[in-house]
Amino acid sequence: MTQVDSDREEFYREARQDLTGPMAGIRVLEIATTIAGPRIGGIFADYGADVIRVENRRTPDIARLLPPTMPGTDPPDGHMNAFCNKNKRSLHIDIRKPEGRDIFMQLAARSDVLVENFKKGTMAGWGCGYEDVKKVKPDIVYVSVTGFGQFGPFSNRPGYDPAAQAHSGIMWMNAHDDKDIPLRVPFFLADELGGLHGALGAMAALSHRARTGEGQHVDISLLDAVMDSNTGLTAMAGAGLPTPRWGNTISFATPAGVYACKDGHVFAGVLLDSHWRVLAGVIGCAEWANDPHYATFPARLKRRDEVEQRMQAWCANQTRAEVIAACEAIGVTAAPVNTPEEAVNEPHLQAREVLGAVMHPCGTEVRLNNPAPKFSRTPAKNRSYAPLVGQHTEEILDELGIPESERQRLRDLEAL
């Protein structure tokens, strides 16, 4: 047994095998599309909750169709759907029809959390809004995700991730200087943060319900989520402090940034003066270690160009592995600038089981992201691939006790 295996075994020594995760026993009813809403349900599903995803095969979620599709899947399945909707069950109904809505409300009455991400007022227009659901499930935790929230001057606007990035100031900040065109973050940051805040908000509401018996409506705005999770940028702007564009440079530290090596790039840097003193000798400027012009970070910031040039010159003569080894030996942070493919195949991330294999319904094995938190008592992991539309419809209708004669009537009405 390797040390990695031994450490993993020790971490999980008290793990329970009878639970799907820490949220086992919680039921989430999800009617949501694309990323932000499904991410909320996906986090609950990853943590062991029973998440029922309501879909309509006549108008499939665009996330199922967007390329690239996962290799070997039949029918071809979009990577966003595979990522967001694993570990869930899928029910095909049309809640725009009264009969479909009735089934939806029966499920809502048996659920702890409801997640939706339609434009403000849409669910209420279908008779499935918060006030409607509250009549059948008074303590429901009802989570609504929109671009701009349930109130405010822009609350009726449609809103997608890039709009939230643009509106929040993040897109403007994502440039090297004022000459650069602003860039969106190269993944759907607002959707991801909206999903994380939505899941966290729902769990907080469940905690409140456990103490008081009270449910509530949780309003998640993609814009709010980005404004809240930007490492103090909002606080700086609110206080009237300058917010210059720094690109890869870290405003309060030097040397710190991305440097070119013989075979690619690394990130490396120091904040603590004690780290600078040992790094200075490694990069060939030991005389600067205790020189008052360089020994403290305020002093180094005044000579940023000199310090950065010395760091870059040293890295240029090293491979990435050599830079990382040298920094690790003295306790200084350094990391390779990996491609996503390099990252997922690194031994460390494999040891951390960042990806876990699941079987697509057609029989193809697919590697998907495992839940990020590691729970020593209630481990969470990939259990099943994202379901086909309506894959669990009959199973769920069985649980509701709906007889075959009624199901056929619903099919004839195209509610099922």
TIDREN-309812 format. One record per residue (C-alpha): x, y, z; residue in one letter; residue number from 0. Coordinates in Angstrom, 1 decimal. Layout:
> xx/yy/zz/residuo/num
> X/Y/Z/A/NUM
...
This chain:
> xx/yy/zz/residuo/num
> 0.0/0.0/0.0/M/0
> 1.4/3.4/-1.0/T/1
> 1.4/6.4/1.4/Q/2
> -1.3/8.0/-0.6/V/3
> -3.5/4.9/-0.2/D/4
> -2.7/4.7/3.5/S/5
> -3.6/8.4/4.1/D/6
> -6.9/8.0/2.2/R/7
> -7.8/4.9/4.2/E/8
> -7.0/6.7/7.4/E/9
> -9.2/9.7/6.4/F/10
> -12.2/7.5/5.7/Y/11
> -11.7/5.0/8.5/R/12
> -15.0/5.9/10.1/E/13
> -17.0/6.2/6.9/A/14
> -20.5/4.9/6.7/R/15
> -21.4/2.8/3.7/Q/16
> -25.2/2.9/4.3/D/17
> -25.7/6.5/3.1/L/18
> -25.4/8.2/-0.2/T/19
> -23.9/11.3/1.4/G/20
> -24.5/13.9/4.1/P/21
> -27.8/15.1/2.5/M/22
> -29.3/11.5/2.3/A/23
> -33.0/11.7/3.2/G/24
> -33.5/15.2/1.7/I/25
> -35.6/15.4/-1.5/R/26
> -35.1/18.2/-4.0/V/27
> -37.6/18.9/-6.8/L/28
> -35.7/20.7/-9.6/E/29
> -37.2/22.4/-12.7/I/30
> -34.4/24.3/-14.2/A/31
> -32.3/24.6/-17.3/T/32
> -28.7/25.2/-18.5/T/33
> -26.3/25.6/-15.5/I/34
> -27.2/27.8/-12.5/A/35
> -30.4/26.1/-11.3/G/36
> -29.2/22.6/-12.2/P/37
> -25.9/23.3/-10.3/R/38
> -28.0/23.8/-7.1/I/39
> -29.7/20.5/-7.6/G/40
> -26.5/18.9/-8.7/G/41
> -24.7/19.9/-5.5/I/42
> -27.6/18.4/-3.4/F/43
> -27.5/15.3/-5.6/A/44
> -23.7/15.0/-5.2/D/45
> -24.1/15.2/-1.5/Y/46
> -26.6/12.3/-1.4/G/47
> -30.0/14.0/-1.7/A/48
> -32.8/12.5/-3.9/D/49
> -33.0/15.1/-6.7/V/50
> -35.9/14.7/-9.1/I/51
> -35.3/16.7/-12.3/R/52
> -38.5/17.7/-14.1/V/53
> -38.1/17.8/-17.8/E/54
> -40.2/17.9/-21.0/N/55
> -38.8/15.8/-23.8/R/56
> -40.7/17.9/-26.3/R/57
> -38.5/20.9/-25.3/T/58
> -35.2/19.4/-24.0/P/59
> -32.8/21.5/-22.0/D/60
> -30.3/23.2/-24.3/I/61
> -27.5/21.9/-22.1/A/62
> -28.2/18.4/-23.5/R/63
> -27.5/19.7/-27.0/L/64
> -24.6/22.1/-26.7/L/65
> -21.2/20.8/-28.0/P/66
> -18.9/19.2/-27.3/P/67
> -20.7/16.1/-26.5/T/68
> -19.3/13.3/-24.3/M/69
> -17.5/10.7/-26.4/P/70
> -19.4/7.4/-26.9/G/71
> -22.8/8.7/-25.6/T/72
> -25.9/7.6/-27.5/D/73
> -27.9/9.7/-27.9/P/74
> -25.0/12.3/-28.0/P/75
> -25.0/14.2/-24.6/D/76
> -23.7/17.7/-24.1/G/77
> -20.9/18.0/-21.5/H/78
> -22.8/20.6/-19.5/M/79
> -25.7/18.2/-19.0/N/80
> -23.3/15.5/-18.0/A/81
> -21.6/17.8/-15.5/F/82
> -24.6/19.4/-13.9/C/83
> -27.1/16.5/-13.8/N/84
> -25.3/13.4/-12.6/K/85
> -26.7/11.6/-9.6/N/86
> -30.3/12.8/-10.3/K/87
> -33.5/11.2/-11.4/R/88
> -35.5/12.5/-14.4/S/89
> -39.3/12.8/-14.7/L/90
> -41.0/13.8/-17.9/H/91
> -44.1/15.9/-17.4/I/92
> -45.5/19.1/-18.9/D/93
> -46.3/21.5/-16.0/I/94
> -47.9/23.9/-18.4/R/95
> -50.9/21.5/-18.6/K/96
> -53.1/21.3/-15.6/P/97
> -52.6/17.5/-15.3/E/98
> -48.8/17.9/-15.4/G/99
> -49.0/20.6/-12.8/R/100
> -51.0/18.4/-10.5/D/101
> -48.3/15.7/-10.6/I/102
> -45.7/18.5/-10.0/F/103
> -47.6/19.7/-7.0/M/104
> -47.9/16.2/-5.6/Q/105
> -44.1/15.9/-5.7/L/106
> -43.7/19.4/-4.3/A/107
> -45.8/18.4/-1.3/A/108
> -43.3/15.5/-0.7/R/109
> -40.1/17.6/-1.2/S/110
> -37.9/19.6/1.1/D/111
> -36.4/22.0/-1.5/V/112
> -37.7/23.2/-4.8/L/113
> -35.3/24.8/-7.3/V/114
> -36.3/26.8/-10.4/E/115
> -34.5/29.2/-12.6/N/116
> -37.1/30.6/-15.0/F/117
> -37.7/34.3/-15.6/K/118
> -39.4/36.1/-12.7/K/119
> -43.1/35.3/-12.6/G/120
> -43.0/32.3/-15.0/T/121
> -43.5/29.6/-12.3/M/122
> -46.4/31.6/-10.8/A/123
> -47.9/31.9/-14.2/G/124
> -48.0/28.1/-14.4/W/125
> -49.6/27.9/-11.0/G/126
> -46.3/26.6/-9.4/C/127
> -44.9/29.7/-7.8/G/128
> -43.8/30.0/-4.2/Y/129
> -47.2/31.0/-2.9/E/130
> -48.8/28.1/-4.8/D/131
> -46.4/25.5/-3.5/V/132
> -46.6/26.9/0.0/K/133
> -50.3/25.9/0.1/K/134
> -49.4/22.2/-0.3/V/135
> -46.0/22.3/1.5/K/136
> -46.0/25.2/4.1/P/137
> -42.3/24.6/5.1/D/138
> -40.9/24.3/1.6/I/139
> -37.5/25.9/0.8/V/140
> -38.2/27.4/-2.6/Y/141
> -35.1/28.6/-4.5/V/142
> -35.5/30.9/-7.4/S/143
> -32.4/31.7/-9.6/V/144
> -32.5/34.6/-12.1/T/145
> -30.1/37.0/-13.6/G/146
> -31.1/40.0/-11.5/F/147
> -33.3/38.7/-8.7/G/148
> -37.0/38.8/-7.7/Q/149
> -37.0/42.6/-7.0/F/150
> -35.1/45.7/-8.1/G/151
> -35.2/47.9/-11.2/P/152
> -33.7/45.1/-13.4/F/153
> -35.6/42.1/-12.0/S/154
> -37.8/41.7/-15.1/N/155
> -34.8/41.5/-17.4/R/156
> -33.5/38.2/-18.8/P/157
> -30.1/37.5/-17.5/G/158
> -27.3/35.1/-18.5/Y/159
> -23.8/34.5/-17.1/D/160
> -21.9/36.8/-19.4/P/161
> -24.3/39.7/-18.7/A/162
> -23.7/39.2/-14.9/A/163
> -20.0/39.2/-15.5/Q/164
> -20.2/42.4/-17.5/A/165
> -22.6/44.1/-15.1/H/166
> -20.6/43.2/-12.0/S/167
> -17.3/44.8/-13.1/G/168
> -15.5/41.4/-13.3/I/169
> -15.3/41.5/-17.1/M/170
> -13.9/45.0/-17.1/W/171
> -11.3/43.9/-14.5/M/172
> -10.2/40.9/-16.6/N/173
> -7.6/42.6/-18.7/A/174
> -3.9/43.5/-18.4/H/175
> -4.5/47.3/-18.7/D/176
> -6.8/49.9/-20.2/D/177
> -5.7/49.0/-23.7/K/178
> -7.0/45.5/-23.5/D/179
> -10.5/44.4/-24.5/I/180
> -12.4/43.2/-21.4/P/181
> -12.7/39.4/-21.3/L/182
> -15.2/37.2/-19.6/R/183
> -13.8/34.5/-17.3/V/184
> -13.4/31.4/-19.5/P/185
> -16.0/29.4/-17.7/F/186
> -19.5/30.3/-16.5/F/187
> -18.4/32.0/-13.3/L/188
> -21.8/33.7/-12.5/A/189
> -23.7/30.4/-13.1/D/190
> -21.2/28.5/-10.9/E/191
> -21.3/31.1/-8.1/L/192
> -25.1/31.4/-8.4/G/193
> -25.3/27.6/-8.0/G/194
> -23.0/27.5/-5.0/L/195
> -24.8/30.4/-3.3/H/196
> -28.1/28.8/-4.1/G/197
> -27.1/25.5/-2.6/A/198
> -25.6/27.2/0.4/L/199
> -28.7/29.4/0.8/G/200
> -31.0/26.4/0.6/A/201
> -29.0/24.5/3.2/M/202
> -29.1/27.5/5.5/A/203
> -32.9/27.7/5.0/A/204
> -33.2/23.9/5.8/L/205
> -31.2/24.5/9.0/S/206
> -33.6/27.3/10.0/H/207
> -36.5/25.0/9.2/R/208
> -35.1/22.3/11.4/A/209
> -35.1/24.7/14.3/R/210
> -38.4/26.6/13.7/T/211
> -40.5/24.6/11.2/G/212
> -40.5/27.6/8.9/E/213
> -39.9/27.4/5.2/G/214
> -39.0/30.4/3.0/Q/215
> -38.4/31.7/-0.5/H/216
> -34.6/32.0/-1.3/V/217
> -33.9/34.6/-4.0/D/218
> -30.6/34.0/-5.9/I/219
> -29.4/36.6/-8.4/S/220
> -26.4/35.7/-10.6/L/221
> -25.3/39.3/-10.4/L/222
> -25.5/39.3/-6.6/D/223
> -23.5/36.1/-6.4/A/224
> -20.6/37.6/-8.4/V/225
> -20.7/40.8/-6.5/M/226
> -20.5/38.9/-3.2/D/227
> -17.7/36.5/-4.2/S/228
> -15.0/38.7/-5.8/N/229
> -12.4/38.8/-3.0/T/230
> -13.3/42.3/-1.8/G/231
> -13.6/44.1/-5.1/L/232
> -17.1/45.2/-4.3/T/233
> -16.0/46.5/-0.9/A/234
> -13.1/48.4/-2.5/M/235
> -15.3/50.0/-5.1/A/236
> -17.9/50.8/-2.5/G/237
> -15.3/52.6/-0.4/A/238
> -14.1/54.6/-3.3/G/239
> -10.7/52.8/-3.5/L/240
> -9.1/52.5/-6.9/P/241
> -9.6/49.2/-8.8/T/242
> -6.9/49.2/-11.4/P/243
> -6.4/46.3/-13.9/R/244
> -3.5/44.2/-12.9/W/245
> -3.8/41.2/-15.2/G/246
> -1.6/38.4/-13.7/N/247
> 0.2/40.8/-11.4/T/248
> -0.8/40.7/-7.7/I/249
> -1.0/44.3/-6.6/S/250
> 0.2/43.7/-3.0/F/251
> 3.1/41.3/-3.6/A/252
> 6.3/40.9/-5.6/T/253
> 7.7/38.7/-7.0/P/254
> 4.4/37.0/-7.7/A/255
> 2.9/36.2/-11.0/G/256
> 3.1/34.0/-14.1/V/257
> 6.6/33.4/-15.5/Y/258
> 7.8/31.7/-18.7/A/259
> 10.0/28.6/-18.3/C/260
> 11.8/26.5/-20.9/K/261
> 8.8/24.3/-21.3/D/262
> 5.8/26.4/-20.4/G/263
> 4.7/28.7/-17.6/H/264
> 4.5/28.6/-13.8/V/265
> 2.8/30.7/-11.2/F/266
> 5.2/31.5/-8.3/A/267
> 5.5/34.2/-5.7/G/268
> 5.9/35.3/-2.1/V/269
> 4.0/37.6/0.3/L/270
> 5.9/36.9/3.5/L/271
> 9.3/38.6/3.9/D/272
> 10.6/35.4/5.5/S/273
> 9.9/33.6/2.2/H/274
> 11.5/36.4/0.2/W/275
> 14.7/36.0/2.2/R/276
> 15.1/32.3/1.1/V/277
> 13.8/32.9/-2.4/L/278
> 16.3/35.7/-3.1/A/279
> 19.2/33.3/-2.7/G/280
> 17.6/30.7/-5.0/V/281
> 17.0/33.2/-7.8/I/282
> 20.5/34.6/-7.7/G/283
> 20.1/37.8/-5.7/C/284
> 21.1/36.8/-2.2/A/285
> 22.4/40.3/-1.6/E/286
> 18.8/41.6/-1.7/W/287
> 17.5/39.2/1.0/A/288
> 18.2/41.7/3.8/N/289
> 18.8/44.8/1.9/D/290
> 16.3/47.4/3.3/P/291
> 15.5/48.4/-0.3/H/292
> 14.1/44.9/-0.9/Y/293
> 13.7/43.1/2.5/A/294
> 10.1/44.1/3.1/T/295
> 7.1/43.9/0.8/F/296
> 6.4/47.7/0.8/P/297
> 10.1/48.2/-0.2/A/298
> 9.9/45.5/-2.9/R/299
> 6.7/47.1/-4.3/L/300
> 8.6/50.3/-5.0/K/301
> 11.1/48.2/-7.0/R/302
> 8.6/45.9/-8.6/R/303
> 10.1/46.0/-12.1/D/304
> 13.6/45.0/-10.8/E/305
> 12.3/42.2/-8.7/V/306
> 10.0/40.8/-11.4/E/307
> 12.8/40.9/-14.0/Q/308
> 15.1/39.0/-11.7/R/309
> 12.4/36.4/-11.1/M/310
> 11.6/36.1/-14.8/Q/311
> 15.3/35.7/-15.7/A/312
> 15.7/32.9/-13.3/W/313
> 12.6/31.0/-14.4/C/314
> 13.6/31.4/-18.1/A/315
> 16.6/29.1/-17.5/N/316
> 14.6/26.4/-15.7/Q/317
> 11.9/23.9/-16.6/T/318
> 8.6/24.1/-14.8/R/319
> 9.5/21.0/-12.8/A/320
> 12.8/22.6/-11.7/E/321
> 11.1/25.8/-10.6/V/322
> 8.5/24.0/-8.6/I/323
> 11.1/21.7/-7.0/A/324
> 13.3/24.6/-6.0/A/325
> 10.4/26.5/-4.5/C/326
> 9.0/23.5/-2.7/E/327
> 12.4/22.9/-1.1/A/328
> 12.2/26.3/0.6/I/329
> 8.5/26.3/1.3/G/330
> 7.5/28.9/-1.4/V/331
> 4.3/28.5/-3.4/T/332
> 4.7/27.5/-7.1/A/333
> 2.5/25.7/-9.5/A/334
> 2.5/24.7/-13.2/P/335
> 0.2/26.6/-15.5/V/336
> -1.6/23.5/-16.7/N/337
> -3.9/22.9/-19.5/T/338
> -7.2/21.4/-18.3/P/339
> -6.0/18.1/-19.8/E/340
> -2.8/18.2/-17.9/E/341
> -4.6/19.1/-14.7/A/342
> -7.1/16.2/-14.7/V/343
> -4.3/13.7/-15.4/N/344
> -2.0/14.8/-12.7/E/345
> -1.2/12.2/-10.1/P/346
> -2.2/14.5/-7.2/H/347
> -5.7/15.1/-8.7/L/348
> -6.1/11.5/-9.5/Q/349
> -5.2/10.6/-5.9/A/350
> -7.8/13.1/-4.8/R/351
> -10.3/11.4/-7.0/E/352
> -11.3/14.6/-8.7/V/353
> -12.9/12.5/-11.5/L/354
> -15.0/9.4/-11.0/G/355
> -16.2/7.0/-13.6/A/356
> -19.9/6.4/-14.2/V/357
> -21.8/4.5/-16.8/M/358
> -23.9/6.2/-19.4/H/359
> -27.2/4.4/-20.0/P/360
> -25.9/3.3/-23.4/C/361
> -23.0/1.4/-21.6/G/362
> -20.2/3.9/-22.2/T/363
> -18.0/4.6/-19.2/E/364
> -17.5/8.4/-18.7/V/365
> -15.3/10.2/-16.2/R/366
> -17.1/13.1/-14.5/L/367
> -16.1/15.5/-11.6/N/368
> -16.6/14.0/-8.2/N/369
> -18.0/16.3/-5.4/P/370
> -15.3/18.6/-4.2/A/371
> -15.7/18.2/-0.4/P/372
> -14.3/15.0/1.2/K/373
> -16.6/13.9/4.0/F/374
> -14.9/11.4/6.3/S/375
> -18.1/10.1/7.8/R/376
> -20.6/10.4/4.9/T/377
> -18.5/10.1/1.7/P/378
> -20.1/11.6/-1.4/A/379
> -19.2/10.4/-4.9/K/380
> -20.6/9.9/-8.4/N/381
> -23.3/7.3/-8.3/R/382
> -25.0/7.6/-11.7/S/383
> -24.7/9.4/-15.0/Y/384
> -27.1/12.3/-15.9/A/385
> -30.4/10.6/-16.7/P/386
> -32.0/10.5/-20.1/L/387
> -35.1/12.7/-20.3/V/388
> -37.9/10.9/-18.4/G/389
> -35.7/7.9/-17.5/Q/390
> -37.3/7.6/-14.1/H/391
> -40.8/8.6/-14.9/T/392
> -42.5/5.3/-14.3/E/393
> -40.5/4.7/-11.1/E/394
> -41.5/8.1/-9.7/I/395
> -45.2/7.7/-10.7/L/396
> -45.1/4.3/-8.9/D/397
> -44.0/6.2/-5.8/E/398
> -46.9/8.6/-6.2/L/399
> -49.3/5.7/-6.6/G/400
> -50.6/6.8/-10.0/I/401
> -52.3/3.9/-11.7/P/402
> -51.6/2.9/-15.3/E/403
> -55.1/3.9/-16.4/S/404
> -54.4/7.5/-15.2/E/405
> -51.0/7.5/-16.8/R/406
> -52.5/6.6/-20.2/Q/407
> -54.9/9.4/-19.9/R/408
> -52.0/11.8/-19.1/L/409
> -50.1/10.5/-22.1/R/410
> -53.2/11.1/-24.3/D/411
> -53.3/14.7/-23.1/L/412
> -49.6/15.1/-23.7/E/413
> -49.1/16.0/-20.0/A/414
> -46.9/12.9/-19.6/L/415
